[in-house]
Amino acid sequence: MEIYNFLKEREEIDKKIMKNHEIDYEIALNHIKTNFPKIPITENFKDQEKKGTYDPHTKQITLYECSSHTIYHELGHHITVSILILAGDLHEDYPKNEVLAELCCYLLMKTVDENVNYNFAYSNVWASRITDVFEIEEFEHAFKTITDYLTRFQDKNEVNA
């Protein structure tokens, strides 16, 4: 039920807040395909109700819109769920997983284009709930773990996907 309330909230916020400034979709897609070659990515731009999905069992990203934000957000789920194991079940821990995926998205976009004007429109829905889903030490640990991983990724360009 929480996911349906979230989707309704997200639609309302998307109408009020301008879309995130993005980087070129092809640049983002090529960046991920080059650095995370084992992650299958399917583009299905026919389904307009969803933006993207990540299946932790198959490690499959499915995109329903041509958006660098969406592809990096879904990659964020892969990083936090399958690689760093910071996140839990994608449905049971939905708010926590969304915050972590959005944090990854932001950091990945900044890695590719440090001048991207990213406004966190999507994660604003969950911002008021961060203290409900995270203890401060847990959030600090997650942030440090993600930034350390992405720093190593950027510095060495080595990913064990």
BASEPA-941884 format. One record per atom (N, C-alpha, C): x, y negated, z negated; residue in three letters. Coordinates in steps of 0.02 Angstrom, whole numbers, padded with zeros to 5 digits, always signed. Layout:
<rs>
XYZALA;...
</rs>
This chain:
<rs>
+00041+00060+00000MET;+00000+00000+00000MET;+00043-00063+00000MET;+00099-00060-00037GLU;+00143-00119-00040GLU;+00169-00138+00029GLU;+00184-00087+00070ILE;+00210-00102+00136ILE;+00158-00139+00178ILE;+00095-00123+00171TYR;+00043-00157+00210TYR;+00034-00229+00186TYR;+00039-00240+00121ASN;+00036-00308+00095ASN;+00096-00348+00120ASN;+00154-00315+00120PHE;+00214-00349+00145PHE;+00206-00369+00218PHE;+00181-00323+00260LEU;+00173-00338+00331LEU;+00125-00396+00342LEU;+00073-00400+00302LYS;+00026-00456+00308LYS;+00060-00521+00287LYS;+00097-00519+00231GLU;+00135-00578+00209GLU;+00185-00600+00262GLU;+00219-00552+00292ARG;+00270-00567+00341ARG;+00241-00603+00402ARG;+00183-00580+00424GLU;+00151-00613+00481GLU;+00134-00685+00466GLU;+00109-00697+00406GLU;+00093-00765+00386GLU;+00155-00810+00382GLU;+00207-00783+00353ILE;+00269-00822+00346ILE;+00301-00835+00414ILE;+00301-00784+00458ASP;+00328-00793+00525ASP;+00294-00850+00562ASP;+00229-00860+00548LYS;+00192-00914+00581LYS;+00214-00982+00554LYS;+00232-00984+00490LYS;+00248-01048+00457LYS;+00321-01068+00464LYS;+00365-01019+00463ILE;+00437-01033+00464ILE;+00465-01019+00533ILE;+00505-01064+00559MET;+00533-01051+00625MET;+00576-00989+00624MET;+00578-00956+00681LYS;+00616-00894+00686LYS;+00690-00907+00671LYS;+00722-00854+00647ASN;+00794-00859+00635ASN;+00830-00876+00699ASN;+00879-00917+00694HIS;+00923-00926+00751HIS;+00961-00860+00758HIS;+00968-00838+00818GLU;+00999-00774+00830GLU;+01060-00781+00873GLU;+01098-00727+00876ILE;+01151-00723+00925ILE;+01122-00685+00985ILE;+01157-00687+01039ASP;+01133-00653+01100ASP;+01123-00579+01086ASP;+01065-00554+01105TYR;+01047-00484+01092TYR;+01097-00435+01123TYR;+01118-00447+01184GLU;+01165-00402+01218GLU;+01232-00400+01181GLU;+01254-00456+01154ILE;+01316-00458+01115ILE;+01308-00415+01053ILE;+01251-00422+01018ALA;+01239-00383+00958ALA;+01235-00308+00974ALA;+01198-00291+01027LEU;+01190-00221+01046LEU;+01258-00190+01064LEU;+01297-00225+01104ASN;+01364-00200+01122ASN;+01410-00195+01061ASN;+01405-00242+01016HIS;+01445-00241+00954HIS;+01430-00177+00914HIS;+01366-00161+00908ILE;+01347-00102+00870ILE;+01366-00038+00907ILE;+01353-00036+00972LYS;+01370+00024+01011LYS;+01445+00037+01011LYS;+01485-00015+01010THR;+01558-00008+01009THR;+01582+00015+00940THR;+01555-00015+00887ASN;+01581-00003+00820ASN;+01544+00051+00781ASN;+01485+00068+00803PHE;+01445+00121+00772PHE;+01420+00168+00826PHE;+01465+00199+00864PRO;+01445+00237+00923PRO;+01403+00299+00909PRO;+01404+00324+00848LYS;+01366+00384+00832LYS;+01294+00371+00814LYS;+01275+00308+00808ILE;+01206+00291+00789ILE;+01164+00286+00852ILE;+01115+00330+00860PRO;+01072+00325+00919PRO;+01025+00264+00914PRO;+01021+00226+00968ILE;+00978+00167+00970ILE;+00929+00177+01028ILE;+00865+00171+01012THR;+00813+00176+01063THR;+00778+00109+01068THR;+00770+00084+01128GLU;+00732+00023+01140GLU;+00663+00042+01164GLU;+00612+00021+01127ASN;+00543+00035+01145ASN;+00505-00030+01136ASN;+00509-00073+01186PHE;+00481-00140+01180PHE;+00406-00142+01193PHE;+00373-00085+01194LYS;+00301-00082+01206LYS;+00261-00091+01141LYS;+00286-00067+01085ASP;+00251-00070+01021ASP;+00264-00138+00989ASP;+00214-00181+00988GLN;+00224-00249+00963GLN;+00205-00257+00889GLN;+00181-00204+00856GLU;+00163-00209+00786GLU;+00224-00205+00740GLU;+00276-00173+00763LYS;+00337-00166+00724LYS;+00393-00204+00758LYS;+00444-00221+00720LYS;+00503-00253+00748LYS;+00557-00201+00760LYS;+00565-00155+00712GLY;+00615-00102+00718GLY;+00607-00053+00661GLY;+00638+00005+00670THR;+00636+00056+00617THR;+00704+00090+00613THR;+00717+00120+00555TYR;+00776+00160+00545TYR;+00754+00225+00513TYR;+00774+00281+00541ASP;+00759+00347+00513ASP;+00822+00375+00481ASP;+00824+00378+00414PRO;+00885+00401+00380PRO;+00902+00474+00392PRO;+00853+00514+00413HIS;+00866+00585+00426HIS;+00903+00595+00492HIS;+00882+00559+00543THR;+00914+00566+00609THR;+00965+00511+00621THR;+00966+00461+00576LYS;+01008+00402+00583LYS;+00993+00364+00648LYS;+00930+00367+00667GLN;+00905+00337+00730GLN;+00878+00267+00716GLN;+00901+00218+00755ILE;+00873+00151+00755ILE;+00827+00146+00815ILE;+00766+00123+00803THR;+00720+00110+00858THR;+00701+00036+00856THR;+00709+00003+00913LEU;+00695-00068+00918LEU;+00631-00078+00958LEU;+00587-00120+00931TYR;+00524-00136+00964TYR;+00524-00208+00989TYR;+00579-00243+00979GLU;+00587-00311+01006GLU;+00660-00322+01021GLU;+00672-00367+01066CYS;+00740-00383+01089CYS;+00766-00438+01043CYS;+00796-00418+00986SER;+00815-00466+00935SER;+00879-00444+00900SER;+00929-00488+00897SER;+00990-00472+00862SER;+00976-00465+00787SER;+00931-00505+00761HIS;+00913-00499+00690HIS;+00887-00429+00676HIS;+00842-00405+00717THR;+00812-00340+00705THR;+00863-00284+00710THR;+00906-00286+00760ILE;+00954-00232+00767ILE;+01004-00231+00709ILE;+01026-00290+00686TYR;+01072-00292+00629TYR;+01036-00274+00564TYR;+00973-00292+00558HIS;+00935-00274+00498HIS;+00929-00198+00494HIS;+00912-00165+00549GLU;+00906-00092+00548GLU;+00974-00059+00537GLU;+01027-00088+00564LEU;+01094-00063+00549LEU;+01109-00072+00475LEU;+01083-00126+00445GLY;+01091-00137+00373GLY;+01060-00080+00333GLY;+01003-00054+00356HIS;+00973+00004+00324HIS;+01021+00064+00329HIS;+01050+00073+00388HIS;+01097+00129+00397HIS;+01156+00123+00348HIS;+01184+00064+00344ILE;+01242+00052+00301ILE;+01225+00064+00228ILE;+01169+00035+00205THR;+01153+00040+00134THR;+01123+00107+00113THR;+01089+00140+00159VAL;+01058+00205+00143VAL;+01106+00263+00156VAL;+01136+00264+00216SER;+01174+00323+00237SER;+01249+00320+00224SER;+01277+00261+00226ILE;+01350+00255+00217ILE;+01367+00239+00145ILE;+01341+00185+00119LEU;+01359+00163+00051LEU;+01315+00193-00003LEU;+01258+00220+00015ILE;+01211+00251-00030ILE;+01194+00204-00089ILE;+01180+00142-00072LEU;+01159+00092-00121LEU;+01083+00089-00127LEU;+01050+00108-00074ALA;+00978+00102-00070ALA;+00946+00170-00081ALA;+00883+00169-00098GLY;+00847+00231-00109GLY;+00801+00247-00052GLY;+00747+00281-00068ASP;+00697+00300-00018ASP;+00669+00238+00016ASP;+00666+00239+00082LEU;+00645+00180+00120LEU;+00574+00158+00105LEU;+00533+00203+00082HIS;+00464+00185+00066HIS;+00453+00171-00008HIS;+00480+00214-00051GLU;+00471+00205-00123GLU;+00507+00142-00149GLU;+00566+00128-00123ASP;+00605+00070-00145ASP;+00605+00016-00092ASP;+00548+00005-00061TYR;+00544-00039-00003TYR;+00573-00109-00016TYR;+00552-00144-00069PRO;+00580-00212-00079PRO;+00656-00213-00086PRO;+00683-00166-00125LYS;+00755-00164-00135LYS;+00791-00150-00069LYS;+00766-00103-00031ASN;+00797-00086+00032ASN;+00795-00144+00082ASN;+00740-00181+00082GLU;+00734-00238+00127GLU;+00784-00293+00109GLU;+00792-00306+00045VAL;+00840-00357+00024VAL;+00911-00336+00044VAL;+00929-00273+00033LEU;+00996-00249+00050LEU;+01008-00250+00125LEU;+00957-00228+00164ALA;+00964-00229+00236ALA;+00972-00300+00263ALA;+00935-00346+00233GLU;+00939-00416+00255GLU;+01007-00447+00237GLU;+01033-00428+00180LEU;+01100-00450+00160LEU;+01151-00426+00211LEU;+01147-00362+00230CYS;+01193-00335+00281CYS;+01183-00372+00347CYS;+01122-00383+00366CYS;+01107-00418+00429CYS;+01142-00486+00431CYS;+01133-00524+00378TYR;+01164-00590+00374TYR;+01240-00585+00381TYR;+01270-00540+00342LEU;+01343-00535+00344LEU;+01369-00510+00412LEU;+01333-00464+00443LEU;+01353-00440+00509LEU;+01347-00495+00562LEU;+01292-00533+00559MET;+01284-00587+00607MET;+01339-00640+00598MET;+01357-00654+00536LYS;+01411-00702+00523LYS;+01478-00675+00546LYS;+01486-00608+00545THR;+01547-00577+00570THR;+01555-00590+00645THR;+01499-00585+00681VAL;+01500-00594+00753VAL;+01502-00667+00773VAL;+01464-00709+00736ASP;+01461-00781+00752ASP;+01456-00819+00687ASP;+01512-00845+00664GLU;+01512-00880+00599GLU;+01470-00943+00598GLU;+01450-00967+00656ASN;+01410-01028+00660ASN;+01335-01015+00668ASN;+01314-00952+00664VAL;+01243-00937+00672VAL;+01204-00972+00616VAL;+01148-01002+00633ASN;+01107-01039+00585ASN;+01053-00991+00560ASN;+01069-00951+00512TYR;+01026-00898+00487TYR;+00986-00924+00428TYR;+00919-00921+00432ASN;+00880-00952+00379ASN;+00844-00904+00332ASN;+00856-00839+00338PHE;+00828-00789+00293PHE;+00751-00791+00291PHE;+00720-00810+00346ALA;+00647-00814+00347ALA;+00615-00747+00327ALA;+00642-00693+00353TYR;+00613-00627+00339TYR;+00620-00609+00265TYR;+00678-00620+00236SER;+00688-00598+00167SER;+00657-00644+00116SER;+00634-00703+00136ASN;+00601-00748+00089ASN;+00540-00715+00057ASN;+00508-00669+00093VAL;+00451-00633+00065VAL;+00472-00596+00002VAL;+00532-00569+00002TRP;+00554-00528-00055TRP;+00595-00567-00105TRP;+00615-00628-00090ALA;+00660-00666-00133ALA;+00633-00673-00204ALA;+00569-00685-00211SER;+00540-00694-00278SER;+00539-00628-00317SER;+00549-00572-00283ARG;+00547-00507-00317ARG;+00616-00478-00331ARG;+00668-00513-00313ILE;+00736-00486-00322ILE;+00747-00467-00395ILE;+00727-00510-00441THR;+00738-00495-00512THR;+00693-00439-00536THR;+00639-00424-00499ASP;+00596-00368-00517ASP;+00625-00302-00495ASP;+00664-00301-00441VAL;+00690-00238-00413VAL;+00763-00226-00428VAL;+00799-00278-00451PHE;+00870-00271-00466PHE;+00885-00297-00536PHE;+00927-00261-00571GLU;+00961-00290-00629GLU;+01017-00332-00599GLU;+01036-00387-00630ILE;+01085-00432-00601ILE;+01151-00396-00587ILE;+01171-00352-00632GLU;+01234-00315-00621GLU;+01228-00268-00561GLU;+01169-00239-00552GLU;+01158-00195-00495GLU;+01162-00234-00429GLU;+01131-00293-00428PHE;+01134-00334-00367PHE;+01206-00357-00354PHE;+01242-00377-00405GLU;+01312-00398-00397GLU;+01353-00340-00370GLU;+01343-00280-00396HIS;+01379-00221-00373HIS;+01362-00207-00299HIS;+01299-00210-00282ALA;+01278-00197-00213ALA;+01309-00249-00166ALA;+01306-00312-00185PHE;+01334-00365-00144PHE;+01409-00354-00134PHE;+01444-00340-00187LYS;+01517-00329-00183LYS;+01532-00267-00140LYS;+01496-00214-00149THR;+01507-00153-00110THR;+01496-00166-00035THR;+01442-00201-00019ILE;+01427-00217+00051ILE;+01480-00262+00081ILE;+01498-00315+00045THR;+01548-00362+00072THR;+01616-00329+00078THR;+01635-00286+00030ASP;+01698-00250+00036ASP;+01698-00205+00097ASP;+01644-00168+00107TYR;+01639-00124+00165TYR;+01643-00163+00230TYR;+01605-00217+00235LEU;+01606-00256+00297LEU;+01672-00293+00308LEU;+01705-00312+00254THR;+01772-00343+00260THR;+01821-00292+00288THR;+01820-00231+00261ARG;+01863-00179+00288ARG;+01846-00165+00361ARG;+01781-00164+00375PHE;+01758-00153+00443PHE;+01785-00207+00490PHE;+01779-00269+00469GLN;+01801-00324+00511GLN;+01877-00325+00517GLN;+01912-00315+00461ASP;+01985-00318+00463ASP;+02016-00261+00503ASP;+01991-00202+00493LYS;+02021-00143+00525LYS;+01982-00119+00585LYS;+01919-00143+00591ASN;+01874-00121+00645ASN;+01869-00045+00646ASN;+01868-00015+00585GLU;+01861+00057+00579GLU;+01796+00071+00542GLU;+01754+00112+00572VAL;+01690+00129+00541VAL;+01682+00205+00544VAL;+01664+00234+00489ASN;+01649+00306+00486ASN;+01574+00314+00487ASN;+01544+00303+00545ALA;+01471+00306+00549ALA;+01448+00378+00555ALA;
</rs>
